[in-house]
Amino acid sequence: MLNTALIGCGRISHKHIEAFAKNAARMHLVAVCDPKEDRADAKSNEYLSAMIAVRAADPAVASRAPAVYADYRRMLEEIHPDIVTVATESGYHPRIAIDCLNAGAHVICEKPLALSIKDADAMIAAAKANGRKLALCFQNRFNAPVQRAREALEAGRFGKMLHGMIQVRWNRNEGYYSQAPWRGTWALDGGTLMNQCTHGIDLLQWMMGEDAVRVQAATRRYMRPIEAEDFGAAIIEFASGAVGIVEGTADVYPTNLNETLSLFGTKGTVVIGGLATNKIETWRFADAAEVGDTEDRVLNPSDKDPPSVYGYGHADLFADVLDSIETGSELLVSGEKGKKALEIILAIYKSQKTGLPVDLPCDFSTAEMEGYFA
Ligand SMILES: NC(=O)c1ccc[n+]([C@@H]2O[C@H](COP(=O)([O-])OP(=O)(O)OC[C@H]3O[C@@H](n4cnc5c(N)ncnc54)[C@H](O)[C@@H]3O)[C@@H](O)[C@H]2O)c1
């Protein structure tokens, strides 16, 4: 049973509570931290409520109210958690994650890892120096259709991958940005590519070979009252010769439309759509009859979108980290793997700023975009 603490009790933290409860046989939430103590109090209560159902099914599972802290450094000194999940504003991830790693905790960090390559590298180095795990919340990798496509990819069923596309056509209105003033700032967030599209860009590069070498982009701040972009388009070239296309927007009228990953190989075509890459829309493989997964068998018209675009993946991602701690297995989304999407997005920003294609690896940061759309 590993003692766990949550740092940051805002909008996404309920997915962490849900994931702690689903993994309650292996991890126990012992502390919650937020300088806004009412939020931390509310999380402590939310955890206890979630544990009622868990204990009804298995009374042997312990559940005490997690201690409430305003200061995470004090929490680290007093509690010495085995695992910390970091769900604060993105710009704070590096400092907090490094402090937790140096205090001897494994870290599960919300996306994006950081807002600069320098900070991401420092986090990865701190995990290595302390012999701790650093995992990133790219929970959509655990979506059942995405896992199924990845299995097909690993079995070589796509043939040679030619091109792929991620479309994130969502609506984040003024209310969303005014809820938390850090959103859309260069110092703490970045724009829609860094915040909303980072999952899809991660999926795209994961399926296309994880070897992006060049990026060309156009980003815009069309209509939202933020510092960073609310729209971005990019072409990503991979070392294999494959090409990835990104279309990401927070401006879709009037509500979220779709998040769709399309993959085109010489022997396979897969489209995973719905609101957040959770629904198989096309499934065609040259060996489908042999394997027994022809499209008519795979498509399920009654498939529903999850209740929120965050999906169901956090619990599986936390379980993957627990497996890795217990058995030494490789993390599905380690800091190194999570850094790849960050590098692509920062290269997109640099391409917009310079008007030129950008070769990877590229050392850039959102801070270098400060004032760009002013
Ligand atoms: N995985 C996903 O799908 C997903 C979805 C939404 C948000 N996120 C990410 O989660 C993070 C948080 O986003 P949010 O929308 O929940 O933000 P939010 O503003 O709702 O909450 C952030 C919380 O962190 C707290 N905080 C700030 N500094 C702290 C500190 N030193 N110690 C403890 N708490 C501190 C703030 O007071 C606030 O309550 C961001 O990095 C965001 O990109 C991930």
The ligand as an SDF file (V2000), in Angstrom:
LIG
                    3D

 44 48  0  0  0  0  0  0  0  0999 V2000
   -5.0640   15.3260  -18.1060 N   0  0  0  0  0  0  0  0  0  0  0  0
   -6.0440   16.1190  -18.5100 C   0  0  0  0  0  0  0  0  0  0  0  0
   -6.8670   15.7780  -19.3340 O   0  0  0  0  0  0  0  0  0  0  0  0
   -6.1340   17.5140  -17.9400 C   0  0  0  0  0  0  0  0  0  0  0  0
   -7.3270   18.2140  -18.0060 C   0  0  0  0  0  0  0  0  0  0  0  0
   -7.4010   19.4900  -17.4380 C   0  0  0  0  0  0  0  0  0  0  0  0
   -6.2630   20.0580  -16.8620 C   0  0  0  0  0  0  0  0  0  0  0  0
   -5.0910   19.3450  -16.8730 N   0  0  0  0  0  0  0  0  0  0  0  0
   -3.8680   19.9450  -16.3120 C   0  0  0  0  0  0  0  0  0  0  0  0
   -3.9920   19.9330  -14.8980 O   0  0  0  0  0  0  0  0  0  0  0  0
   -3.3670   21.0840  -14.3580 C   0  0  0  0  0  0  0  0  0  0  0  0
   -4.3630   21.8440  -13.5040 C   0  0  0  0  0  0  0  0  0  0  0  0
   -5.4200   22.2840  -14.3070 O   0  0  0  0  0  0  0  0  0  0  0  0
   -6.8210   22.7110  -13.6350 P   0  0  0  0  0  0  0  0  0  0  0  0
   -7.7110   23.0550  -14.7470 O   0  0  0  0  0  0  0  0  0  0  0  0
   -7.2190   21.6990  -12.6250 O   0  0  0  0  0  0  0  0  0  0  0  0
   -6.3470   24.0630  -12.8890 O   0  0  0  0  0  0  0  0  0  0  0  0
   -7.0720   24.8330  -11.7120 P   0  0  0  0  0  0  0  0  0  0  0  0
   -6.6710   26.2610  -11.8060 O   0  0  0  0  0  0  0  0  0  0  0  0
   -8.5170   24.4960  -11.6740 O   0  0  0  0  0  0  0  0  0  0  0  0
   -6.3940   24.1850  -10.3980 O   0  0  0  0  0  0  0  0  0  0  0  0
   -5.0410   24.3230  -10.0720 C   0  0  0  0  0  0  0  0  0  0  0  0
   -4.9350   24.2900   -8.5560 C   0  0  0  0  0  0  0  0  0  0  0  0
   -3.5660   24.2140   -8.1590 O   0  0  0  0  0  0  0  0  0  0  0  0
   -3.4430   24.9830   -6.9750 C   0  0  0  0  0  0  0  0  0  0  0  0
   -2.0420   25.3160   -6.6770 N   0  0  0  0  0  0  0  0  0  0  0  0
   -1.2750   26.3030   -7.2060 C   0  0  0  0  0  0  0  0  0  0  0  0
   -0.0570   26.3240   -6.6210 N   0  0  0  0  0  0  0  0  0  0  0  0
   -0.0510   25.3170   -5.7180 C   0  0  0  0  0  0  0  0  0  0  0  0
    0.9230   24.8490   -4.7960 C   0  0  0  0  0  0  0  0  0  0  0  0
    2.1240   25.4180   -4.6590 N   0  0  0  0  0  0  0  0  0  0  0  0
    0.5950   23.7980   -3.9960 N   0  0  0  0  0  0  0  0  0  0  0  0
   -0.6210   23.2280   -4.0780 C   0  0  0  0  0  0  0  0  0  0  0  0
   -1.5820   23.6300   -4.9470 N   0  0  0  0  0  0  0  0  0  0  0  0
   -1.3060   24.6680   -5.7560 C   0  0  0  0  0  0  0  0  0  0  0  0
   -4.2950   26.2020   -7.2490 C   0  0  0  0  0  0  0  0  0  0  0  0
   -4.6090   26.9160   -6.0560 O   0  0  0  0  0  0  0  0  0  0  0  0
   -5.5140   25.5650   -7.8970 C   0  0  0  0  0  0  0  0  0  0  0  0
   -6.4940   25.2010   -6.9450 O   0  0  0  0  0  0  0  0  0  0  0  0
   -2.8230   21.8820  -15.5450 C   0  0  0  0  0  0  0  0  0  0  0  0
   -1.4730   21.5730  -15.7420 O   0  0  0  0  0  0  0  0  0  0  0  0
   -3.6430   21.3900  -16.7000 C   0  0  0  0  0  0  0  0  0  0  0  0
   -2.9750   21.4780  -17.9440 O   0  0  0  0  0  0  0  0  0  0  0  0
   -5.0240   18.0970  -17.3630 C   0  0  0  0  0  0  0  0  0  0  0  0
  1  2  1  0
  2  3  2  0
  2  4  1  0
  4  5  1  0
  4 44  2  0
  5  6  2  0
  6  7  1  0
  7  8  2  0
  8  9  1  0
  8 44  1  0
  9 10  1  0
  9 42  1  0
 10 11  1  0
 11 12  1  0
 11 40  1  0
 12 13  1  0
 13 14  1  0
 14 15  2  0
 14 16  1  0
 14 17  1  0
 17 18  1  0
 18 19  2  0
 18 20  1  0
 18 21  1  0
 21 22  1  0
 22 23  1  0
 23 24  1  0
 23 38  1  0
 24 25  1  0
 25 26  1  0
 25 36  1  0
 26 27  1  0
 26 35  1  0
 27 28  2  0
 28 29  1  0
 29 30  1  0
 29 35  2  0
 30 31  1  0
 30 32  2  0
 32 33  1  0
 33 34  2  0
 34 35  1  0
 36 37  1  0
 36 38  1  0
 38 39  1  0
 40 41  1  0
 40 42  1  0
 42 43  1  0
M  CHG  2   8   1  16  -1
M  END
$$$$
